[in-house]
């Protein structure tokens, strides 16, 4: 890589691939994980010779604590309608199946345009939009803006493979917007949804 490319390789959404061939989130995701772990990532590259990456992580003296399933226990289901916009078929299927199993009605869409069409045609109330930040044709923030005009009061949760802090720094998201990072556990997603919808319910009660 040349020096200009090296200086930007960890920026969210930066890619040297042609349009439609890459999102520019691969190395940005690695950078975010390393920084969240209080580590460092170093890169050295020369044109025609290759590239080397080194990752430094802090040593942990104590043994890892066993994960407790009861930390995620609780009532995370609901009866609201959720519009799920996700271009990854496997992740969309996993999220839909779990949310339906705990009582939600789920409208699913593989693109922003499809999600927008469903928001226009669905006759009932849609309480929440769960959308990926990066999707083909229409970004998650643009989708949320347009659906917000169609359905005032709808709650929004964004999801992405990159950290919320980095996306916010790039000016893509508002810091006040709810966010969950991929990959997420189904129960963690359901818990985030309940948090967002309860905030909405609390605001309605406070105003009444």
FIGUMAR-556648 format. One record per residue (C-alpha): residue in three letters; x, y, z. Coordinates in steps of 0.05 Angstrom, whole numbers, plus 5000, padded with zeros to 4 digits. Layout:
<recs>
ALAXYZ/...
</recs>
This chain:
<recs>
UNK500050005000/UNK502250714989/UNK502551205048/UNK495951535031/UNK492250875032/UNK495650665096/UNK493451295131/UNK486151125118/UNK485550365121/UNK482350365190/UNK477150905173/UNK469950645172/UNK467250575101/UNK474050705067/UNK475450195013/UNK479850134951/UNK474949654918/UNK470149874864/UNK463150094880/UNK458849524906/UNK464749054919/UNK466349254990/UNK463749655050/UNK470349865080/UNK468449585149/UNK473148985153/UNK479449315181/UNK475249835216/UNK471949275255/UNK478648975273/UNK481049655297/UNK474849755340/UNK475549075373/UNK482849185388/UNK481649875418/UNK475749635459/UNK480549115488/UNK485549665507/UNK490449425454/UNK494349695395/UNK494649505321/UNK500749675279/UNK501549625203/UNK507649645158/UNK507149615082/UNK511449725021/UNK508949734949/UNK510949094914/UNK513348754978/UNK507248635020/UNK503948845085/UNK504748625158/UNK499948745215/UNK501648655289/UNK496448655344/UNK498448785416/UNK493548615472/UNK494448705547/UNK496148095588/UNK490747865635/UNK493247545699/UNK486647305726/UNK482946715696/UNK476746865655/UNK470246855694/UNK465146345670/UNK459246645632/UNK452746635671/UNK446646505630/UNK442246815684/UNK445247495666/UNK440747485604/UNK434647195638/UNK428447615640/UNK422347795600/UNK424648065533/UNK418647895490/UNK413048345467/UNK407148405419/UNK409449005380/UNK410849015305/UNK418149085284/UNK420649265214/UNK427348895205/UNK431849165150/UNK438048725142/UNK441648525078/UNK444947915109/UNK440047345097/UNK442746905153/UNK442647455205/UNK435847695183/UNK433046985189/UNK436046885258/UNK433347545284/UNK426447435254/UNK425746735281/UNK427746925351/UNK423447555354/UNK417447185328/UNK418546635380/UNK418047145436/UNK411647465410/UNK413448015362/UNK410548115292/UNK416448195245/UNK416448515176/UNK423048355142/UNK426648705085/UNK433248575050/UNK434149285025/UNK432449985047/UNK427650064988/UNK423949425007/UNK423349665079/UNK420750335056/UNK415550005012/UNK413249575070/UNK412650185115/UNK408150505063/UNK403749895051/UNK403049595121/UNK396249785149/UNK397849705222/UNK402450065270/UNK409949945266/UNK412950095334/UNK420349995317/UNK425149985259/UNK431349545267/UNK436149705210/UNK443249575189/UNK447350205179/UNK450349985112/UNK445649685061/UNK445549664985/UNK441950244951/UNK439750615014/UNK443450695079/UNK440250555147/UNK440351295168/UNK436951505103/UNK431750955111/UNK430451175183/UNK429651895161/UNK424551725107/UNK420651235151/UNK420651745207/UNK416952225161/UNK411951685142/UNK410851435213/UNK412351975265/UNK414151685332/UNK417051035307/UNK423050805349/UNK429650655315/UNK435250165331/UNK441450155286/UNK446049565280/UNK452949485249/UNK459149055250/UNK463049665272/UNK462850015339/UNK457850575352/UNK463451065374/UNK467151005308/UNK460851085265/UNK458851695306/UNK465751995296/UNK464751935221/UNK458252325227/UNK453851745204/UNK449751675268/UNK447152135322/UNK449951955391/UNK442851945419/UNK440551385372/UNK439950685400/UNK445250205373/UNK447149475379/UNK453549185350/UNK454048565307/UNK454648005319/UNK449348025374/UNK446047475415/UNK438547405403/UNK437047555476/UNK441548165476/UNK437648425415/UNK430948295449/UNK433348635512/UNK435449255472/UNK428649275438/UNK425049245505/UNK429449805531/UNK427850255472/UNK420450105472/UNK419850195548/UNK423150885542/UNK417751065491/UNK412150795536/UNK414951175595/UNK415051825556/UNK407751715535/UNK405651585607/UNK409352205631/UNK405652645582/UNK398752365597/
</recs>
